[in-house]
Amino acid sequence: MPEIARFYGIIIKLFFGDHPSPHFYAVYGEHVGLFNIDTLEMIEGDLPRRAKKLVIE
């Protein structure tokens, strides 16, 4: 999975040709969040609130 960005210990990854609904993954330690690219809504995952806010920002 290609890494797009890395900041404050958060890694943003993006699969090419993954299942529908454009999205990206945010990984923070053992936590993972799946975010919709259009709305920046966390679709699923268990990111801590602070990490989620940094990803959206």
C-alpha distance matrix in Angstrom:
0.0 3.8 6.5 9.4 12.1 13.6 17.1 19.5 17.1 14.7 11.1 9.8 6.3 6.2 5.5 8.1 11.0 10.3 13.7 16.3 17.0 14.8 12.8 10.3 9.6 11.6 11.7 15.1 16.1 16.2 16.2 13.5 14.5 13.5 15.2 16.8 16.4 20.1 21.8 19.5 20.7 18.8 18.6 18.0 17.3 19.3 18.7 22.0 24.1 24.0 20.2 20.1 22.8 21.0 17.9 20.4 22.4
3.8 0.0 3.8 6.3 9.4 11.5 15.2 18.1 16.2 14.0 10.2 8.7 5.7 5.8 6.7 8.5 12.1 12.2 15.8 17.7 18.0 15.0 13.2 10.5 10.4 11.9 12.4 15.6 17.0 17.9 17.7 15.2 15.7 14.8 15.7 17.1 15.9 19.5 21.4 19.1 21.0 19.6 20.0 19.8 19.1 20.9 19.7 22.7 24.4 23.7 19.9 20.0 22.2 19.9 16.9 19.4 20.9
6.5 3.8 0.0 3.8 5.9 7.7 11.5 14.5 12.8 10.7 6.9 6.0 4.5 6.7 9.1 11.4 15.0 14.7 17.9 19.5 19.0 15.9 13.5 10.1 9.5 9.9 10.3 13.0 14.7 16.2 15.9 13.8 14.4 14.2 14.8 16.7 15.3 19.0 20.5 17.8 19.8 18.4 19.5 19.3 18.2 19.5 17.6 20.2 21.8 20.8 17.0 17.5 19.4 16.8 14.1 16.9 18.0
9.4 6.3 3.8 0.0 3.8 7.2 10.5 14.0 13.3 10.8 7.6 5.4 5.4 6.8 10.1 11.8 15.4 15.3 18.2 19.1 18.1 14.6 12.5 9.4 9.8 10.0 11.5 14.0 16.4 18.3 17.3 15.0 14.7 14.2 13.8 15.2 13.1 16.5 18.2 15.6 18.2 17.5 19.0 19.5 18.7 20.1 17.9 20.3 21.2 19.9 16.4 16.5 17.8 15.1 12.3 14.7 15.4
12.1 9.4 5.9 3.8 0.0 3.8 6.8 10.4 10.2 8.2 5.9 5.1 7.3 9.8 13.3 15.5 18.9 18.4 21.1 21.8 20.3 16.9 14.4 11.0 10.7 9.4 10.6 12.2 14.8 17.2 16.3 14.6 14.5 14.8 14.3 16.2 14.4 17.6 18.6 15.6 18.1 17.4 19.5 19.8 18.6 19.3 16.6 18.3 19.1 17.3 13.9 14.6 15.5 12.4 10.3 13.1 13.2
13.6 11.5 7.7 7.2 3.8 0.0 3.8 7.1 6.7 5.6 4.5 6.3 9.1 12.4 15.7 18.4 21.7 20.8 23.3 24.3 22.8 19.7 16.7 13.1 11.8 9.4 9.5 9.9 12.2 15.2 14.6 13.9 14.4 15.7 15.6 18.2 16.9 20.1 20.6 17.1 19.3 18.0 20.4 20.2 18.3 18.3 15.3 16.5 17.6 15.5 12.2 13.8 14.8 11.4 10.3 13.7 13.5
17.1 15.2 11.5 10.5 6.8 3.8 0.0 3.8 5.4 5.3 6.7 8.7 12.1 15.4 18.9 21.6 24.8 23.7 25.8 26.5 24.6 21.6 18.5 15.1 13.6 10.6 10.6 9.9 12.3 15.6 14.8 14.7 15.0 16.8 16.4 19.1 18.0 20.9 20.7 17.1 19.1 18.0 21.0 20.7 18.7 18.1 14.6 15.0 15.7 12.9 10.2 12.4 12.6 9.0 9.1 12.5 11.6
19.5 18.1 14.5 14.0 10.4 7.1 3.8 0.0 3.8 5.5 8.5 11.2 14.6 18.1 21.5 24.5 27.5 26.0 27.9 28.7 26.7 24.0 20.6 17.3 15.2 11.7 11.0 8.9 10.9 14.4 13.8 14.6 15.3 17.8 17.7 20.8 20.2 23.0 22.2 18.5 19.9 18.5 21.6 20.9 18.5 17.1 13.5 13.1 13.9 10.8 8.6 11.7 11.9 8.6 10.0 13.3 12.5
17.1 16.2 12.8 13.3 10.2 6.7 5.4 3.8 0.0 3.8 6.5 10.0 12.9 16.6 19.7 22.9 25.9 24.2 26.2 27.4 25.8 23.3 19.8 16.2 13.6 10.2 8.4 6.1 7.5 11.2 11.2 12.2 13.7 16.4 17.1 20.5 20.3 23.4 22.9 19.1 20.1 18.1 20.7 19.5 16.7 15.4 12.2 12.4 14.2 11.8 9.0 12.1 13.4 10.6 11.0 14.7 14.8
14.7 14.0 10.7 10.8 8.2 5.6 5.3 5.5 3.8 0.0 3.8 6.6 9.8 13.4 16.6 19.8 22.7 20.8 22.6 23.7 22.0 19.6 16.0 12.5 10.0 6.5 5.6 4.7 7.7 10.6 9.6 9.5 10.4 12.8 13.4 16.7 16.6 19.8 19.3 15.5 16.6 14.7 17.2 16.3 13.9 13.2 10.0 11.1 12.7 10.9 7.3 9.5 11.3 8.6 7.9 11.7 12.5
11.1 10.2 6.9 7.6 5.9 4.5 6.7 8.5 6.5 3.8 0.0 3.8 6.4 10.1 13.2 16.4 19.4 17.9 20.1 21.5 20.2 17.5 14.1 10.3 8.0 5.6 5.1 6.6 9.0 11.3 10.6 9.5 10.4 11.9 12.7 15.7 15.3 18.8 19.0 15.5 16.9 15.0 17.0 16.2 14.2 14.4 11.8 13.8 15.5 14.2 10.5 11.8 13.8 11.2 9.3 12.9 14.0
9.8 8.7 6.0 5.4 5.1 6.3 8.7 11.2 10.0 6.6 3.8 0.0 3.8 7.0 10.5 13.5 16.4 15.0 17.2 18.2 16.8 13.8 10.6 6.9 5.7 4.6 6.5 9.1 12.0 13.6 12.2 9.9 9.6 9.9 10.0 12.5 11.7 15.3 16.0 12.7 14.5 13.1 14.9 14.8 13.7 14.7 12.5 15.0 16.1 15.2 11.5 11.6 13.5 11.3 8.4 11.3 12.8
6.3 5.7 4.5 5.4 7.3 9.1 12.1 14.6 12.9 9.8 6.4 3.8 0.0 3.8 6.9 10.1 13.0 11.8 14.4 15.9 15.2 12.3 9.5 5.9 5.1 6.4 7.8 11.2 13.5 14.4 13.2 10.4 10.4 9.8 10.5 12.6 11.9 15.7 16.9 14.1 15.7 14.1 15.0 14.9 14.1 15.8 14.4 17.4 18.9 18.5 14.7 14.5 16.8 14.9 11.7 14.2 16.1
6.2 5.8 6.7 6.8 9.8 12.4 15.4 18.1 16.6 13.4 10.1 7.0 3.8 0.0 3.8 6.5 9.5 8.6 11.5 12.8 12.4 9.5 7.4 4.9 6.3 9.0 11.0 14.6 16.9 17.3 15.9 12.6 11.9 10.0 10.4 11.3 10.3 14.0 15.9 13.9 15.6 14.5 14.7 15.2 15.3 17.7 16.7 20.0 21.1 21.1 17.5 16.6 18.8 17.3 13.7 15.4 17.6
5.5 6.7 9.1 10.1 13.3 15.7 18.9 21.5 19.7 16.6 13.2 10.5 6.9 3.8 0.0 3.8 6.3 5.6 9.1 11.1 11.9 9.7 8.5 7.4 8.5 11.8 13.4 17.1 18.9 18.7 17.6 14.2 13.8 11.5 12.4 12.9 12.4 15.8 17.9 16.4 17.6 16.4 15.7 16.0 16.4 19.2 18.9 22.4 23.9 24.2 20.6 19.5 22.0 20.8 17.2 18.7 21.2
8.1 8.5 11.4 11.8 15.5 18.4 21.6 24.5 22.9 19.8 16.4 13.5 10.1 6.5 3.8 0.0 3.8 5.6 9.2 10.8 12.1 9.9 10.2 10.0 12.0 15.3 17.1 20.8 22.7 22.5 21.4 17.9 17.2 14.5 14.9 14.5 13.5 16.3 19.1 18.2 19.7 19.0 18.1 18.9 19.8 22.8 22.5 25.9 27.1 27.4 23.9 22.6 24.8 23.6 19.9 21.1 23.3
11.0 12.1 15.0 15.4 18.9 21.7 24.8 27.5 25.9 22.7 19.4 16.4 13.0 9.5 6.3 3.8 0.0 3.8 6.7 8.3 10.6 9.5 10.7 11.7 13.8 17.4 19.3 23.1 24.9 24.3 23.0 19.4 18.4 15.3 15.7 14.8 14.3 16.7 19.4 19.1 20.2 19.6 18.0 18.9 20.4 23.7 23.9 27.5 28.6 29.4 26.0 24.3 26.7 25.9 22.1 22.9 25.5
10.3 12.2 14.7 15.3 18.4 20.8 23.7 26.0 24.2 20.8 17.9 15.0 11.8 8.6 5.6 5.6 3.8 0.0 3.8 6.6 8.8 8.3 8.7 9.7 11.3 15.1 16.9 20.7 22.4 21.4 19.9 16.3 15.3 12.2 13.2 12.7 13.1 15.7 17.8 17.3 17.7 16.7 14.8 15.4 16.9 20.3 20.8 24.5 25.8 26.9 23.6 21.8 24.4 24.0 20.3 21.1 24.0
13.7 15.8 17.9 18.2 21.1 23.3 25.8 27.9 26.2 22.6 20.1 17.2 14.4 11.5 9.1 9.2 6.7 3.8 0.0 3.9 6.8 8.1 9.0 11.0 12.7 16.5 18.4 22.1 23.9 22.5 20.7 17.0 15.5 12.1 13.0 12.0 13.2 15.2 17.0 17.0 16.7 15.8 13.2 14.2 16.3 20.0 21.0 24.7 25.7 27.3 24.3 22.1 24.8 24.9 21.2 21.5 24.8
16.3 17.7 19.5 19.1 21.8 24.3 26.5 28.7 27.4 23.7 21.5 18.2 15.9 12.8 11.1 10.8 8.3 6.6 3.9 0.0 3.8 6.1 8.3 11.5 13.9 17.5 20.1 23.6 25.9 24.7 22.4 18.6 16.4 12.7 12.5 10.5 11.5 12.6 14.6 15.4 15.3 15.2 12.7 14.6 17.3 21.0 21.8 25.3 25.8 27.4 24.7 22.0 24.3 24.7 21.0 20.7 23.9
17.0 18.0 19.0 18.1 20.3 22.8 24.6 26.7 25.8 22.0 20.2 16.8 15.2 12.4 11.9 12.1 10.6 8.8 6.8 3.8 0.0 3.8 6.2 9.9 12.7 15.9 18.9 22.2 24.9 24.0 21.3 17.5 14.7 10.9 9.8 7.1 8.3 9.0 10.9 11.9 11.9 12.4 10.3 12.9 15.9 19.4 19.9 23.2 23.2 24.7 22.3 19.3 21.3 21.9 18.3 17.5 20.7
14.8 15.0 15.9 14.6 16.9 19.7 21.6 24.0 23.3 19.6 17.5 13.8 12.3 9.5 9.7 9.9 9.5 8.3 8.1 6.1 3.8 0.0 3.8 7.2 10.7 13.8 17.0 20.3 23.2 22.9 20.3 16.5 13.8 10.2 8.6 6.1 5.7 7.4 10.0 10.4 11.5 12.2 11.1 13.6 15.9 19.2 19.0 22.2 22.2 23.3 20.5 17.9 19.6 19.6 15.9 15.4 18.2
12.8 13.2 13.5 12.5 14.4 16.7 18.5 20.6 19.8 16.0 14.1 10.6 9.5 7.4 8.5 10.2 10.7 8.7 9.0 8.3 6.2 3.8 0.0 3.8 7.0 10.0 13.3 16.6 19.5 19.2 16.6 12.8 10.2 6.7 5.4 4.4 4.9 8.1 9.6 8.6 9.6 9.4 8.8 10.9 12.6 15.8 15.4 18.6 18.9 19.9 17.0 14.5 16.6 16.5 12.8 12.8 15.9
10.3 10.5 10.1 9.4 11.0 13.1 15.1 17.3 16.2 12.5 10.3 6.9 5.9 4.9 7.4 10.0 11.7 9.7 11.0 11.5 9.9 7.2 3.8 0.0 3.8 6.7 9.9 13.3 16.2 16.4 14.0 10.4 8.4 5.9 5.4 6.8 6.7 10.4 11.6 9.4 10.7 9.7 10.1 11.1 11.7 14.3 13.4 16.7 17.3 17.8 14.5 12.8 15.0 14.3 10.6 11.6 14.5
9.6 10.4 9.5 9.8 10.7 11.8 13.6 15.2 13.6 10.0 8.0 5.7 5.1 6.3 8.5 12.0 13.8 11.3 12.7 13.9 12.7 10.7 7.0 3.8 0.0 3.8 6.4 9.9 12.6 12.6 10.4 6.8 5.7 4.7 6.3 9.1 9.9 13.5 13.9 11.0 11.6 9.4 10.1 9.8 9.3 11.5 10.6 14.0 15.4 15.9 12.4 11.2 14.1 13.4 9.9 12.0 14.8
11.6 11.9 9.9 10.0 9.4 9.4 10.6 11.7 10.2 6.5 5.6 4.6 6.4 9.0 11.8 15.3 17.4 15.1 16.5 17.5 15.9 13.8 10.0 6.7 3.8 0.0 3.8 6.6 9.9 10.7 8.3 5.7 5.1 6.5 7.6 11.0 11.6 15.1 14.8 11.3 12.0 9.6 11.4 10.8 9.2 10.1 8.1 11.1 12.6 12.5 8.9 8.5 11.4 10.3 7.4 10.2 12.7
11.7 12.4 10.3 11.5 10.6 9.5 10.6 11.0 8.4 5.6 5.1 6.5 7.8 11.0 13.4 17.1 19.3 16.9 18.4 20.1 18.9 17.0 13.3 9.9 6.4 3.8 0.0 3.8 6.3 7.2 5.8 4.6 6.5 9.0 11.0 14.6 15.4 18.9 18.5 14.9 15.2 12.4 13.9 12.3 9.7 9.7 7.9 10.6 13.1 12.9 9.2 10.1 13.2 11.9 9.9 13.2 15.3
15.1 15.6 13.0 14.0 12.2 9.9 9.9 8.9 6.1 4.7 6.6 9.1 11.2 14.6 17.1 20.8 23.1 20.7 22.1 23.6 22.2 20.3 16.6 13.3 9.9 6.6 3.8 0.0 3.8 6.1 5.1 6.3 8.5 11.7 13.5 17.2 18.0 21.3 20.4 16.7 16.8 13.9 16.0 14.1 10.9 9.6 7.1 8.5 11.3 10.6 7.3 9.5 12.4 11.0 10.3 13.8 15.3
16.1 17.0 14.7 16.4 14.8 12.2 12.3 10.9 7.5 7.7 9.0 12.0 13.5 16.9 18.9 22.7 24.9 22.4 23.9 25.9 24.9 23.2 19.5 16.2 12.6 9.9 6.3 3.8 0.0 3.8 5.5 8.0 11.1 14.4 16.7 20.4 21.5 24.8 24.0 20.3 20.1 17.0 18.6 16.2 12.7 11.0 9.4 10.4 13.8 13.2 10.5 12.9 15.8 14.5 14.0 17.5 19.0
16.2 17.9 16.2 18.3 17.2 15.2 15.6 14.4 11.2 10.6 11.3 13.6 14.4 17.3 18.7 22.5 24.3 21.4 22.5 24.7 24.0 22.9 19.2 16.4 12.6 10.7 7.2 6.1 3.8 0.0 3.8 6.7 10.3 13.5 16.5 20.2 21.8 25.1 24.2 20.7 19.9 16.4 17.4 14.4 10.8 9.2 9.0 10.6 14.3 14.8 12.2 13.9 17.2 16.6 15.8 18.9 21.0
16.2 17.7 15.9 17.3 16.3 14.6 14.8 13.8 11.2 9.6 10.6 12.2 13.2 15.9 17.6 21.4 23.0 19.9 20.7 22.4 21.3 20.3 16.6 14.0 10.4 8.3 5.8 5.1 5.5 3.8 0.0 3.8 6.9 10.4 13.2 16.9 18.8 21.9 20.7 17.3 16.3 12.7 13.9 11.0 7.4 5.7 5.3 7.7 11.2 12.1 9.6 10.5 14.1 14.0 12.9 15.7 18.1
13.5 15.2 13.8 15.0 14.6 13.9 14.7 14.6 12.2 9.5 9.5 9.9 10.4 12.6 14.2 17.9 19.4 16.3 17.0 18.6 17.5 16.5 12.8 10.4 6.8 5.7 4.6 6.3 8.0 6.7 3.8 0.0 3.8 6.8 9.9 13.5 15.4 18.6 17.8 14.5 13.7 10.2 11.0 8.5 5.5 5.9 5.8 9.3 12.0 13.2 10.1 9.9 13.7 13.6 11.5 14.1 16.9
14.5 15.7 14.4 14.7 14.5 14.4 15.0 15.3 13.7 10.4 10.4 9.6 10.4 11.9 13.8 17.2 18.4 15.3 15.5 16.4 14.7 13.8 10.2 8.4 5.7 5.1 6.5 8.5 11.1 10.3 6.9 3.8 0.0 3.8 6.3 10.0 12.2 15.2 14.1 11.0 9.9 6.4 7.6 5.9 4.1 6.0 5.6 9.3 10.9 12.4 9.6 8.0 11.6 12.1 9.6 11.3 14.6
13.5 14.8 14.2 14.2 14.8 15.7 16.8 17.8 16.4 12.8 11.9 9.9 9.8 10.0 11.5 14.5 15.3 12.2 12.1 12.7 10.9 10.2 6.7 5.9 4.7 6.5 9.0 11.7 14.4 13.5 10.4 6.8 3.8 0.0 3.8 7.0 9.5 12.4 11.9 9.4 8.5 5.6 5.5 5.3 6.0 9.1 9.2 12.8 13.7 15.3 12.5 10.3 13.4 14.0 10.7 11.7 15.2
15.2 15.7 14.8 13.8 14.3 15.6 16.4 17.7 17.1 13.4 12.7 10.0 10.5 10.4 12.4 14.9 15.7 13.2 13.0 12.5 9.8 8.6 5.4 5.4 6.3 7.6 11.0 13.5 16.7 16.5 13.2 9.9 6.3 3.8 0.0 3.8 6.2 8.9 8.2 5.6 5.5 4.3 5.5 7.4 8.8 11.4 10.7 13.7 13.7 15.0 12.4 9.5 11.9 12.5 9.1 9.0 12.6
16.8 17.1 16.7 15.2 16.2 18.2 19.1 20.8 20.5 16.7 15.7 12.5 12.6 11.3 12.9 14.5 14.8 12.7 12.0 10.5 7.1 6.1 4.4 6.8 9.1 11.0 14.6 17.2 20.4 20.2 16.9 13.5 10.0 7.0 3.8 0.0 3.8 5.6 5.7 5.0 5.5 6.5 6.5 9.6 12.0 14.8 14.4 17.2 16.7 18.0 15.8 12.6 14.2 15.0 11.6 10.5 13.9
16.4 15.9 15.3 13.1 14.4 16.9 18.0 20.2 20.3 16.6 15.3 11.7 11.9 10.3 12.4 13.5 14.3 13.1 13.2 11.5 8.3 5.7 4.9 6.7 9.9 11.6 15.4 18.0 21.5 21.8 18.8 15.4 12.2 9.5 6.2 3.8 0.0 3.8 5.8 5.4 7.9 9.5 10.2 13.1 15.0 17.6 16.4 19.0 18.4 19.0 16.6 13.8 14.7 14.8 11.3 10.1 12.8
20.1 19.5 19.0 16.5 17.6 20.1 20.9 23.0 23.4 19.8 18.8 15.3 15.7 14.0 15.8 16.3 16.7 15.7 15.2 12.6 9.0 7.4 8.1 10.4 13.5 15.1 18.9 21.3 24.8 25.1 21.9 18.6 15.2 12.4 8.9 5.6 3.8 0.0 3.8 5.9 8.2 11.0 11.6 15.1 17.4 19.9 18.9 21.2 20.0 20.7 18.9 15.7 16.1 16.6 13.5 11.3 13.7
21.8 21.4 20.5 18.2 18.6 20.6 20.7 22.2 22.9 19.3 19.0 16.0 16.9 15.9 17.9 19.1 19.4 17.8 17.0 14.6 10.9 10.0 9.6 11.6 13.9 14.8 18.5 20.4 24.0 24.2 20.7 17.8 14.1 11.9 8.2 5.7 5.8 3.8 0.0 3.8 5.3 8.8 10.0 13.5 15.8 18.0 17.0 18.9 17.2 18.3 17.0 13.5 13.6 15.0 12.3 9.5 12.2
19.5 19.1 17.8 15.6 15.6 17.1 17.1 18.5 19.1 15.5 15.5 12.7 14.1 13.9 16.4 18.2 19.1 17.3 17.0 15.4 11.9 10.4 8.6 9.4 11.0 11.3 14.9 16.7 20.3 20.7 17.3 14.5 11.0 9.4 5.6 5.0 5.4 5.9 3.8 0.0 3.8 6.4 8.8 11.7 13.2 15.1 13.6 15.5 14.0 14.9 13.3 9.9 10.3 11.4 8.6 6.2 9.4
20.7 21.0 19.8 18.2 18.1 19.3 19.1 19.9 20.1 16.6 16.9 14.5 15.7 15.6 17.6 19.7 20.2 17.7 16.7 15.3 11.9 11.5 9.6 10.7 11.6 12.0 15.2 16.8 20.1 19.9 16.3 13.7 9.9 8.5 5.5 5.5 7.9 8.2 5.3 3.8 0.0 3.8 5.9 9.0 11.0 13.0 12.3 14.2 12.8 14.5 13.3 9.6 10.7 12.7 10.3 8.2 11.8
18.8 19.6 18.4 17.5 17.4 18.0 18.0 18.5 18.1 14.7 15.0 13.1 14.1 14.5 16.4 19.0 19.6 16.7 15.8 15.2 12.4 12.2 9.4 9.7 9.4 9.6 12.4 13.9 17.0 16.4 12.7 10.2 6.4 5.6 4.3 6.5 9.5 11.0 8.8 6.4 3.8 0.0 3.8 5.6 7.3 9.3 9.0 11.5 10.9 13.1 11.5 8.0 10.4 12.3 9.8 9.1 12.9
18.6 20.0 19.5 19.0 19.5 20.4 21.0 21.6 20.7 17.2 17.0 14.9 15.0 14.7 15.7 18.1 18.0 14.8 13.2 12.7 10.3 11.1 8.8 10.1 10.1 11.4 13.9 16.0 18.6 17.4 13.9 11.0 7.6 5.5 5.5 6.5 10.2 11.6 10.0 8.8 5.9 3.8 0.0 3.8 7.1 10.2 11.2 14.1 14.0 16.5 14.8 11.6 14.2 16.0 13.2 12.7 16.5
18.0 19.8 19.3 19.5 19.8 20.2 20.7 20.9 19.5 16.3 16.2 14.8 14.9 15.2 16.0 18.9 18.9 15.4 14.2 14.6 12.9 13.6 10.9 11.1 9.8 10.8 12.3 14.1 16.2 14.4 11.0 8.5 5.9 5.3 7.4 9.6 13.1 15.1 13.5 11.7 9.0 5.6 3.8 0.0 3.8 7.2 9.1 12.2 13.1 15.8 14.0 11.5 14.7 16.4 13.9 14.2 17.9
17.3 19.1 18.2 18.7 18.6 18.3 18.7 18.5 16.7 13.9 14.2 13.7 14.1 15.3 16.4 19.8 20.4 16.9 16.3 17.3 15.9 15.9 12.6 11.7 9.3 9.2 9.7 10.9 12.7 10.8 7.4 5.5 4.1 6.0 8.8 12.0 15.0 17.4 15.8 13.2 11.0 7.3 7.1 3.8 0.0 3.8 6.1 9.4 11.2 13.8 11.8 10.1 13.7 15.1 13.0 14.2 17.6
19.3 20.9 19.5 20.1 19.3 18.3 18.1 17.1 15.4 13.2 14.4 14.7 15.8 17.7 19.2 22.8 23.7 20.3 20.0 21.0 19.4 19.2 15.8 14.3 11.5 10.1 9.7 9.6 11.0 9.2 5.7 5.9 6.0 9.1 11.4 14.8 17.6 19.9 18.0 15.1 13.0 9.3 10.2 7.2 3.8 0.0 3.8 6.4 8.9 11.5 10.0 9.2 12.8 14.2 13.1 14.6 17.6
18.7 19.7 17.6 17.9 16.6 15.3 14.6 13.5 12.2 10.0 11.8 12.5 14.4 16.7 18.9 22.5 23.9 20.8 21.0 21.8 19.9 19.0 15.4 13.4 10.6 8.1 7.9 7.1 9.4 9.0 5.3 5.8 5.6 9.2 10.7 14.4 16.4 18.9 17.0 13.6 12.3 9.0 11.2 9.1 6.1 3.8 0.0 3.8 6.4 8.2 6.2 6.0 9.6 10.6 9.8 11.8 14.4
22.0 22.7 20.2 20.3 18.3 16.5 15.0 13.1 12.4 11.1 13.8 15.0 17.4 20.0 22.4 25.9 27.5 24.5 24.7 25.3 23.2 22.2 18.6 16.7 14.0 11.1 10.6 8.5 10.4 10.6 7.7 9.3 9.3 12.8 13.7 17.2 19.0 21.2 18.9 15.5 14.2 11.5 14.1 12.2 9.4 6.4 3.8 0.0 3.8 5.6 5.4 6.2 8.8 10.2 10.8 12.5 14.4
24.1 24.4 21.8 21.2 19.1 17.6 15.7 13.9 14.2 12.7 15.5 16.1 18.9 21.1 23.9 27.1 28.6 25.8 25.7 25.8 23.2 22.2 18.9 17.3 15.4 12.6 13.1 11.3 13.8 14.3 11.2 12.0 10.9 13.7 13.7 16.7 18.4 20.0 17.2 14.0 12.8 10.9 14.0 13.1 11.2 8.9 6.4 3.8 0.0 3.8 5.6 5.1 6.3 8.8 10.0 10.7 12.4
24.0 23.7 20.8 19.9 17.3 15.5 12.9 10.8 11.8 10.9 14.2 15.2 18.5 21.1 24.2 27.4 29.4 26.9 27.3 27.4 24.7 23.3 19.9 17.8 15.9 12.5 12.9 10.6 13.2 14.8 12.1 13.2 12.4 15.3 15.0 18.0 19.0 20.7 18.3 14.9 14.5 13.1 16.5 15.8 13.8 11.5 8.2 5.6 3.8 0.0 3.8 5.4 5.2 6.4 8.8 10.1 10.7
20.2 19.9 17.0 16.4 13.9 12.2 10.2 8.6 9.0 7.3 10.5 11.5 14.7 17.5 20.6 23.9 26.0 23.6 24.3 24.7 22.3 20.5 17.0 14.5 12.4 8.9 9.2 7.3 10.5 12.2 9.6 10.1 9.6 12.5 12.4 15.8 16.6 18.9 17.0 13.3 13.3 11.5 14.8 14.0 11.8 10.0 6.2 5.4 5.6 3.8 0.0 3.8 5.4 5.1 6.3 8.8 9.9
20.1 20.0 17.5 16.5 14.6 13.8 12.4 11.7 12.1 9.5 11.8 11.6 14.5 16.6 19.5 22.6 24.3 21.8 22.1 22.0 19.3 17.9 14.5 12.8 11.2 8.5 10.1 9.5 12.9 13.9 10.5 9.9 8.0 10.3 9.5 12.6 13.8 15.7 13.5 9.9 9.6 8.0 11.6 11.5 10.1 9.2 6.0 6.2 5.1 5.4 3.8 0.0 3.8 5.4 5.2 6.3 8.6
22.8 22.2 19.4 17.8 15.5 14.8 12.6 11.9 13.4 11.3 13.8 13.5 16.8 18.8 22.0 24.8 26.7 24.4 24.8 24.3 21.3 19.6 16.6 15.0 14.1 11.4 13.2 12.4 15.8 17.2 14.1 13.7 11.6 13.4 11.9 14.2 14.7 16.1 13.6 10.3 10.7 10.4 14.2 14.7 13.7 12.8 9.6 8.8 6.3 5.2 5.4 3.8 0.0 3.8 5.5 5.2 6.1
21.0 19.9 16.8 15.1 12.4 11.4 9.0 8.6 10.6 8.6 11.2 11.3 14.9 17.3 20.8 23.6 25.9 24.0 24.9 24.7 21.9 19.6 16.5 14.3 13.4 10.3 11.9 11.0 14.5 16.6 14.0 13.6 12.1 14.0 12.5 15.0 14.8 16.6 15.0 11.4 12.7 12.3 16.0 16.4 15.1 14.2 10.6 10.2 8.8 6.4 5.1 5.4 3.8 0.0 3.8 5.5 5.1
17.9 16.9 14.1 12.3 10.3 10.3 9.1 10.0 11.0 7.9 9.3 8.4 11.7 13.7 17.2 19.9 22.1 20.3 21.2 21.0 18.3 15.9 12.8 10.6 9.9 7.4 9.9 10.3 14.0 15.8 12.9 11.5 9.6 10.7 9.1 11.6 11.3 13.5 12.3 8.6 10.3 9.8 13.2 13.9 13.0 13.1 9.8 10.8 10.0 8.8 6.3 5.2 5.5 3.8 0.0 3.8 5.5
20.4 19.4 16.9 14.7 13.1 13.7 12.5 13.3 14.7 11.7 12.9 11.3 14.2 15.4 18.7 21.1 22.9 21.1 21.5 20.7 17.5 15.4 12.8 11.6 12.0 10.2 13.2 13.8 17.5 18.9 15.7 14.1 11.3 11.7 9.0 10.5 10.1 11.3 9.5 6.2 8.2 9.1 12.7 14.2 14.2 14.6 11.8 12.5 10.7 10.1 8.8 6.3 5.2 5.5 3.8 0.0 3.8
22.4 20.9 18.0 15.4 13.2 13.5 11.6 12.5 14.8 12.5 14.0 12.8 16.1 17.6 21.2 23.3 25.5 24.0 24.8 23.9 20.7 18.2 15.9 14.5 14.8 12.7 15.3 15.3 19.0 21.0 18.1 16.9 14.6 15.2 12.6 13.9 12.8 13.7 12.2 9.4 11.8 12.9 16.5 17.9 17.6 17.6 14.4 14.4 12.4 10.7 9.9 8.6 6.1 5.1 5.5 3.8 0.0
